[in-house]
Amino acid sequence: MKLTPAHRRRQVLLGGRCTDRVVGRYTLACLTDAGPAKPEVCGPGHVTAVRRLIFDSLSPLQVRQKAEIARRIAQATSSAESL
């Protein structure tokens, strides 16, 4: 039996599927607790580059603002999907 990419992700416990809490008919890709740590293990150079190119150039206030902007965009898009 050939495993699909989704089966492989679940096998290594990186992610799976979960139901959208806002719109129950949607299925989302979700990370397990181990999932977010995987990029650092697989691609430490990538994580280092993102930190250097994006976060090192921002002040702590700008990092907080970036997080708030991302949160608001996520809220707006999830609200728009439920219309």
C-alpha positions as CSV (number, residue, x, y, z in Angstrom):
1,M,0.0,0.0,0.0
2,K,1.4,3.4,-1.0
3,L,1.1,6.0,1.7
4,T,-0.1,9.5,0.8
5,P,1.7,12.6,2.2
6,A,-1.1,13.0,4.7
7,H,-0.6,9.4,6.0
8,R,3.1,10.1,6.2
9,R,2.6,13.3,8.3
10,R,0.3,11.5,10.7
11,Q,2.8,8.6,11.0
12,V,5.5,11.0,12.2
13,L,3.0,12.9,14.2
14,L,3.6,16.3,12.6
15,G,0.0,17.0,11.6
16,G,-3.3,15.9,10.6
17,R,-6.8,17.1,9.9
18,C,-9.2,18.9,12.2
19,T,-12.6,20.5,11.9
20,D,-12.8,24.2,11.7
21,R,-14.4,25.4,15.0
22,V,-16.1,28.4,13.3
23,V,-17.4,26.7,10.2
24,G,-17.9,23.0,11.0
25,R,-18.1,21.9,7.5
26,Y,-14.5,22.9,6.8
27,T,-11.5,20.7,7.4
28,L,-8.2,22.3,8.3
29,A,-4.6,21.1,8.3
30,C,-3.4,21.1,11.9
31,L,0.0,20.6,13.5
32,T,0.5,18.3,16.5
33,D,2.6,19.6,19.4
34,A,5.7,18.1,17.7
35,G,4.8,19.7,14.4
36,P,6.1,23.3,14.9
37,A,9.5,22.1,16.1
38,K,10.1,20.0,13.0
39,P,11.3,22.9,10.7
40,E,14.1,23.7,13.2
41,V,15.2,20.1,13.2
42,C,15.0,19.7,9.4
43,G,16.0,23.1,8.3
44,P,17.9,25.0,11.0
45,G,19.4,27.2,8.2
46,H,15.9,28.2,7.1
47,V,14.8,29.2,10.6
48,T,18.1,31.1,11.1
49,A,17.6,32.9,7.8
50,V,14.0,33.9,8.7
51,R,15.1,35.2,12.1
52,R,18.0,37.2,10.6
53,L,16.1,38.6,7.6
54,I,12.8,39.4,9.2
55,F,12.8,39.5,13.0
56,D,16.4,40.8,13.6
57,S,15.4,43.9,11.6
58,L,12.3,44.6,13.7
59,S,12.1,46.3,17.1
60,P,10.3,44.4,19.8
61,L,7.4,46.8,19.3
62,Q,7.3,46.0,15.6
63,V,7.3,42.3,16.3
64,R,4.3,42.7,18.6
65,Q,2.6,44.8,15.9
66,K,3.3,42.2,13.3
67,A,1.7,39.5,15.5
68,E,-1.3,41.7,16.1
69,I,-1.7,42.4,12.3
70,A,-1.4,38.7,11.6
71,R,-4.0,37.9,14.3
72,R,-6.5,40.4,12.8
73,I,-6.0,39.1,9.3
74,A,-6.6,35.6,10.5
75,Q,-9.8,36.7,12.3
76,A,-11.0,38.6,9.3
77,T,-10.5,35.7,6.9
78,S,-12.1,33.2,9.2
79,S,-15.1,35.6,9.6
80,A,-15.4,36.1,5.9
81,E,-15.4,32.4,5.3
82,S,-18.5,32.0,7.5
83,L,-20.5,34.4,5.4
